[in-house]
Amino acid sequence: MRSTLLAAGIALLMSSCYNRESEPFVGNVKFDGTGYRPVYKNAEDVAKVEVSAAQALKEPGKIYTFGRYLFINELGKGIHVIDNADSTKPENLSFISITGNYDIAVKDNWLYADNLSNLLVIDISDPKAPRLTKTIANALPVQNYPPMTGIYFECADPKKGVVVDWEKVSMDKQPKCYR
Amino acid sequence: MKKIIPLLFLVLAAAGLMLILNACSDNMGDSGVNPQTGTGGSMARFAITGNTLYIVSKQSLEVYDIKDGGNPAKTISRNMGVGIETIFPYKQNLFIGAMDGMYIYNNATPANPILMSKFTHVMSCDPVVVQDKYAYVTLRAGVNCRPGGSFSSLDVVDISDPTRPALVNSQTVDSPFGLGVSGKKLFVCEGDKGFRVMDITDPAKPVHQRYYQDLPSYDVIVRGKHLIITGKKGLFQYSFDDSDSIRYLSQIPVL
C-alpha cells in the first residue's frame, strides 16, 4: 500500500512538471541531446528596478501610449520612456530596467508593469526620473517552464531561486520535464 | 411650488449626469482613448478601463481596483482555463484572446466581469481588436501557436450580440501578430513578413490594400490617423488618410 502511494506520489510530482496547456502537441519529440536549463536569480535581485539614461532599442516588444508619452517594452528587460509630443521627432528619455517585463499600462501618473510574478507600481510624474513606489508580490501567476513546446527541460526548482530565463544547452541525460 | 423646485433640480441633475456618462462611453468606444488612461496594442495583457486594471495571465483574469492609483487593490481573480494571451476592452465588453478562442466578458460592473460567450476556433495565437459590430481576430499558426497547423487567418466575427458571436469572414494571411483598426482601415502586423493595410469600407469584408514588406511589425497602436508600430527593426510612426498608402513620420531604430 505504502509503495503504491509512493509511486502515485512520484507520478504526480513528475506530471506536475509537464505542461498540461501545451496539448495537443503533435507526437513526442525524441530527445536530441539538448534541452533547456533554467537560469535562476534570487528574489531580491529580480525585484530590483533601476532607472537609467535612455538606451537604444534592442528587442522592442509591446507599446503603450499615454498622452504625449510612449512606452516601449524591451522584451524581458524593461521599459523605454519616450517623449512623443512631436511624432516626427520622438525623444528617448529614460529606461526603466525591470526583469521579466513584457507589459505596461498607465493611469494618471502611475505606470503598472509586470516583473515576473510581481506587479509594479511606478510613479511617472517625472518621466525622466520614474520611481518605483510599490511591488505587489505574487500578483501574477507565472509558469516555471520554457515558452517553447516540443522540448525537454530541466524541471525548475523553486529552492534555487526565481527562474528568469531558459538557456538551451547540451545534456547527457534526458531531463525529466517535457512540453 | 416650493416642493417642485428641488425635485426639478434633481431631475435636471440626473439628466445632466446621464448625458455626461453617455458622452464618456461614446468617446471611449470611438477612439479607444480615455483621457486619464493610455492605449495599448492588441497584444497587451494589461488593460485599464476607468479605475480598473485588468491583467490576463496564461490562465486567469486578474482584476485590480486602481481608484487609488498608487495602491492597486485586487478585487477578483477568474480562472480561465488555458492559453490566455490578450485582452482588449471595448465599450462595455472585454475581449480576451485565448489559444482556442475568443472570450467576451461584460464589464458593466468592472469588479465582476460576466462571461457572455466564447467564440471557439482552432488552436492558434489570436489577438483581437473591435470596432462597432465586428471583432477582427488574427489566428497565427506556428510552433507554439497552432501545432501542426497549416495556415494563418484573419477572421471577422459579428459581435452585435455578444452572447452569440458569429463568424462572417475568414481569409488567409501570412504570420499575423498584433492588429489595429480605425475607421475604414484595418492594419495587420505580419511579423517579419511586413505590415499589411486593409480596407474595411465594408467592415465585414476586409480587402487587401497594401503590403509593406520592408516593415517588420509585431504590434500596432492606432490613434486617429496616427500609427505607432513596433517590430524587429524598431519603432516606426506613420500617418494615414483615406488613400491606400501610409506616410512615414519617424523611427527609433534598433541598434
Boltz contact constraints between the chains, C-beta under 6 A:
constraints:
  - contact:
      token1: [A, 21]
      token2: [B, 82]
      max_distance: 6.0
  - contact:
      token1: [A, 21]
      token2: [B, 83]
      max_distance: 6.0
  - contact:
      token1: [A, 25]
      token2: [B, 147]
      max_distance: 6.0
  - contact:
      token1: [A, 26]
      token2: [B, 147]
      max_distance: 6.0
  - contact:
      token1: [A, 26]
      token2: [B, 148]
      max_distance: 6.0
  - contact:
      token1: [A, 56]
      token2: [B, 255]
      max_distance: 6.0
  - contact:
      token1: [A, 57]
      token2: [B, 234]
      max_distance: 6.0
  - contact:
      token1: [A, 57]
      token2: [B, 252]
      max_distance: 6.0
  - contact:
      token1: [A, 57]
      token2: [B, 254]
      max_distance: 6.0
  - contact:
      token1: [A, 60]
      token2: [B, 230]
      max_distance: 6.0
  - contact:
      token1: [A, 62]
      token2: [B, 41]
      max_distance: 6.0
  - contact:
      token1: [A, 62]
      token2: [B, 43]
      max_distance: 6.0
  - contact:
      token1: [A, 62]
      token2: [B, 219]
      max_distance: 6.0
  - contact:
      token1: [A, 63]
      token2: [B, 41]
      max_distance: 6.0
  - contact:
      token1: [A, 63]
      token2: [B, 221]
      max_distance: 6.0
  - contact:
      token1: [A, 63]
      token2: [B, 228]
      max_distance: 6.0
  - contact:
      token1: [A, 63]
      token2: [B, 230]
      max_distance: 6.0
  - contact:
      token1: [A, 64]
      token2: [B, 38]
      max_distance: 6.0
  - contact:
      token1: [A, 64]
      token2: [B, 40]
      max_distance: 6.0
  - contact:
      token1: [A, 65]
      token2: [B, 38]
      max_distance: 6.0
  - contact:
      token1: [A, 65]
      token2: [B, 39]
      max_distance: 6.0
  - contact:
      token1: [A, 65]
      token2: [B, 221]
      max_distance: 6.0
  - contact:
      token1: [A, 66]
      token2: [B, 38]
      max_distance: 6.0
  - contact:
      token1: [A, 72]
      token2: [B, 235]
      max_distance: 6.0
  - contact:
      token1: [A, 87]
      token2: [B, 237]
      max_distance: 6.0
  - contact:
      token1: [A, 87]
      token2: [B, 249]
      max_distance: 6.0
  - contact:
      token1: [A, 88]
      token2: [B, 249]
      max_distance: 6.0
  - contact:
      token1: [A, 88]
      token2: [B, 250]
      max_distance: 6.0
  - contact:
      token1: [A, 90]
      token2: [B, 250]
      max_distance: 6.0
  - contact:
      token1: [A, 90]
      token2: [B, 252]
      max_distance: 6.0
  - contact:
      token1: [A, 103]
      token2: [B, 45]
      max_distance: 6.0
  - contact:
      token1: [A, 103]
      token2: [B, 46]
      max_distance: 6.0
  - contact:
      token1: [A, 105]
      token2: [B, 46]
      max_distance: 6.0
  - contact:
      token1: [A, 105]
      token2: [B, 48]
      max_distance: 6.0
  - contact:
      token1: [A, 106]
      token2: [B, 38]
      max_distance: 6.0
  - contact:
      token1: [A, 107]
      token2: [B, 37]
      max_distance: 6.0
  - contact:
      token1: [A, 107]
      token2: [B, 48]
      max_distance: 6.0
  - contact:
      token1: [A, 107]
      token2: [B, 66]
      max_distance: 6.0
  - contact:
      token1: [A, 107]
      token2: [B, 69]
      max_distance: 6.0
  - contact:
      token1: [A, 108]
      token2: [B, 36]
      max_distance: 6.0
  - contact:
      token1: [A, 108]
      token2: [B, 69]
      max_distance: 6.0
  - contact:
      token1: [A, 110]
      token2: [B, 69]
      max_distance: 6.0
  - contact:
      token1: [A, 112]
      token2: [B, 53]
      max_distance: 6.0
  - contact:
      token1: [A, 121]
      token2: [B, 70]
      max_distance: 6.0
  - contact:
      token1: [A, 133]
      token2: [B, 70]
      max_distance: 6.0
  - contact:
      token1: [A, 140]
      token2: [B, 57]
      max_distance: 6.0
  - contact:
      token1: [A, 141]
      token2: [B, 57]
      max_distance: 6.0
  - contact:
      token1: [A, 149]
      token2: [B, 144]
      max_distance: 6.0
